[in-house]
Amino acid sequence: MKVAAKAFSSLPKEIYIAGLTLLAIAGHLILRYAAASPPRIALLPLFGALIIGGIPLVSELAKKLFKMEFGSDLLAGVSILTAVLLAQYLVATIVVLMLSGGAALEFYAAAKACSVLDELAKRVPSIAHRREGSVLHDVKLEEIRVGDLLTVFPHEICPVDGEVLEGHGVMDEAYLTGEPYEISKTPGSKVISGAINGEQALTIRAEKLAVDSRYARIMRVMHETEQQKPRIRRLGDRLGAWYTPLALAVAGVAGFLSADAHRFLAVVVIATPCPLLLGIPTAIVGAISLSARRGIIYQKSWDLGTNCFLPHAHLR
């Protein structure tokens, strides 16, 4: 029970808002059309959703506005406020659902990425077998120094990058390189941290510290990118910087020329970038899910020195 309560408490408020708003819309439609309730009764679910969900979302958007951050979601906040002022509560609630639903999808995409990171973390070896003369000592990874002689037993994960000194065998590097076959290892062969040793024990010489090994670098990059916005999301925010003022100007002109505030609302709602609010997180979720099914994780390319994400590891 405590674990479940902790899991629920860690969920962002947008998920709860999206669920509440969806129920409120369904309740409103049932009360209005199925139960034929009076309007003041049928609108109660919408009022609840707007108070509980709409106010926090609009407050956050207002903070962005004060910071002069014209993101792609600002029009959604303007739509909510305008719809409430014009007593179009169903419209306002639908926009709340769209706004919170996009944030919920982004959280789901991040959770999918974190699950891959968790799988990586589970495979990090905790100890290594350092040879000192004819004796083996179990040491922590941070105690390994360049030049140390290490023994990797059958089916163990290689702790650091190094070179084989003794033994003949194979290592499974598919988890790191994507190569679908085992790589033969003989004296002089290079080994990489995170590779799975085969049936024969190997003696290797450490050529890098554990913190500088390929496996550790992958983990660092995964942790860093976990905290960053996807590039396509940042692009959407940049587009919103000029699209939002333009849309508001067009809506203002439409409302002024027609002398009808509902025209302003219509233009703002239509101009609200639904594809950006929902399409971007949906695309991210789809990409991560498809990659996970095919055993692929994504990380930055160190060799190219770019910020793009390249398929670099195969997750088994």
Secondary structure, DSSP 8 states (H G I E B T S, - for coil): -HHHHHHHHTS-HHHHHHHHHHHHHHHHHIIIIIS---HHHHTHHHHHHIIIIIHHHHHHHHHHHHTT---TTHHHHHHHHHHHHTT-HHHHHHHHHHHHHHHHHHHHHHHHHHHHHHHHHHT---EEEEEETTEEEEEEGGG--TT-EEEE-TT-B--S-EEEEE--EEEE-HHHH--SS-EEE-TT-EE-TT-EE-SS-EEEEE-S-GGGSHHHHHHHHHHHHHTS--HHHHHHHHHHHHHHHHHHHHHHHHHHHHT-HHHHHHHHHHHS-HIIIIIHHHHHHHHHHHHHHTTEEEEE-TTTT-SSEEEEEE--
